Amino acid sequence: MSHTATAADVAVVGGGIIGLVTAERLTARGLTVVVIDEAGIAGGATGASGGLVRAFDPSGHHPVWAAAGLEAYLRQGRHGTWPRIRDQGSLTLVARSTVPCAADAVSQLRAAGRKADVLSAQEISTRFPGLTVPDDLAGVYEPEAGWLPVRAVATAVLRDAGPELHLKRARATRLLGTSCRIAGVDTTAGPVHAPAVLLAAGVGSTPLAASVGVHLPLRTRSVGYCLFEPRERADLAELPTVVDRTTGAWLRPWGVGSLVLAGVTSEETDVPATVQPGVTAREEQRVRDVVRHRYPRLAQAPGRGGITAYDAMAPAGHGEVTVHTSPAGLVTATGWNGGGFKLAPAVGEFAAARLAEAVS
Ligand SMILES: Cc1cc2nc3c(=O)[nH]c(=O)nc-3n(C[C@H](O)[C@H](O)[C@H](O)COP(=O)(O)OP(=O)(O)OC[C@H]3O[C@@H](n4cnc5c(N)ncnc54)[C@H](O)[C@@H]3O)c2cc1C
């Protein structure tokens, strides 16, 4: 990989999972790509991600991308060399009143060849004795789903992209071209000329888009997690990934040793776009107070740190790939709001197809 590339078919700003998968899909189509990132790969939200992947999308915003994303992760990428999913199963808890919608989604997943079941609270308690689920909740259980080590995935995607991907470690400072036609990206290490540009730089995309007159409103939202070390570990290996739609709690086994990673959706916005190791005592208490209702072993478990980070949030609250017509050649893929990792293979496929059209 060169750090000096000055021209390519496509310039991608952002070496997170969205930019990397798109770049890999572009090189698979025979196109040359320069990925520009000031932090190398996975330096933003991606590197902090919990890596939970599943096909069921209770938000209803991206059901097709979530299912296709899981399928790609199960295939382990183009050459079958990405890390395999830690298939401890994924359990998404929903209010019992929404079970008809969940059952409908499960039928569609099954029709597409995925394994999924709706479980009652009673069935969940029997199957996963460590979990406590009240009767007014139900769960969608996907035995093939689980979580992935995000940095290892990012490295594997970069490797799959091969020599047609050049990684340029620099800050993108503005887009080149006019409001009619994109011509590349200017960076702190010189210009990259390209007839098509993908902005996948999280909130860093906004000022770059503005440099060619495109309004791309994004803000940061706090996303982080805590690590806990439960004293009772007997069935930790059987603990599925859990996402509780009713409280915003989510958790998974850490993977090595005896830790559990747990987070709770935060409404805090406009936080710094930084990834910091550790969590405040207040955050640890906030997370513990919620997750202990589903996994009581965390009520007394000592905290072992965590991550304080962010993701980019679009005004609509969910991510989008947008093909801009002025300037032509510009595609944006931003605003994933805490859920972009599981979607990335499908988002990348879609964005790459649009960029290839722009180049041809
Ligand atoms: C704590 C945490 C847990 C999460 N857990 C999950 C999960 O379990 N499952 C799930 O599906 N999703 C999860 N997410 C969300 C998911 O990680 C993100 O949605 C996804 O990683 C976003 O990827 P991205 O490529 O869009 O952005 P990023 O990974 O943020 O990449 C953007 C890149 O752009 C670069 N950049 C910005 N501005 C510039 C510039 N001017 N010049 C050059 N480079 C620039 C940055 O350095 C960064 O590397 C989680 C997120 C966090 C923070």
The ligand as an ORCA input file, in Angstrom:
! r2SCAN-3c Opt
* xyz 0 1
  C     -19.067      2.005     21.532
  C     -19.734      1.635     20.235
  C     -20.376      0.407     20.101
  C     -20.996      0.073     18.905
  N     -21.541     -1.167     18.773
  C     -22.088     -1.540     17.595
  C     -22.568     -2.857     17.417
  O     -22.501     -3.675     18.331
  N     -23.093     -3.199     16.203
  C     -23.193     -2.296     15.188
  O     -23.705     -2.652     14.127
  N     -22.725     -1.037     15.317
  C     -22.161     -0.645     16.487
  N     -21.670      0.609     16.650
  C     -21.790      1.557     15.530
  C     -20.736      1.313     14.469
  O     -19.498      1.033     15.067
  C     -20.657      2.571     13.583
  O     -21.945      2.878     13.096
  C     -19.732      2.337     12.411
  O     -18.490      1.838     12.848
  C     -19.541      3.637     11.647
  O     -18.558      3.402     10.671
  P     -18.117      4.561      9.710
  O     -17.124      3.963      8.780
  O     -19.281      5.275      9.165
  O     -17.436      5.665     10.672
  P     -16.063      5.681     11.483
  O     -15.644      4.349     11.936
  O     -16.216      6.751     12.517
  O     -15.018      6.148     10.394
  C     -14.911      7.468      9.954
  C     -13.446      7.740      9.701
  O     -13.314      9.004      9.062
  C     -12.097      9.583      9.480
  N     -12.166     11.021      9.210
  C     -13.061     11.921      9.688
  N     -12.825     13.136      9.160
  C     -11.754     13.001      8.338
  C     -11.030     13.906      7.489
  N     -11.360     15.192      7.364
  N      -9.970     13.417      6.810
  C      -9.616     12.110      6.910
  N     -10.270     11.216      7.670
  C     -11.326     11.656      8.372
  C     -11.980      9.211     10.957
  O     -10.635      9.198     11.371
  C     -12.609      7.825     10.986
  O     -11.629      6.797     10.926
  C     -21.024      0.992     17.827
  C     -20.384      2.223     17.950
  C     -19.733      2.539     19.134
  C     -19.021      3.859     19.240
*
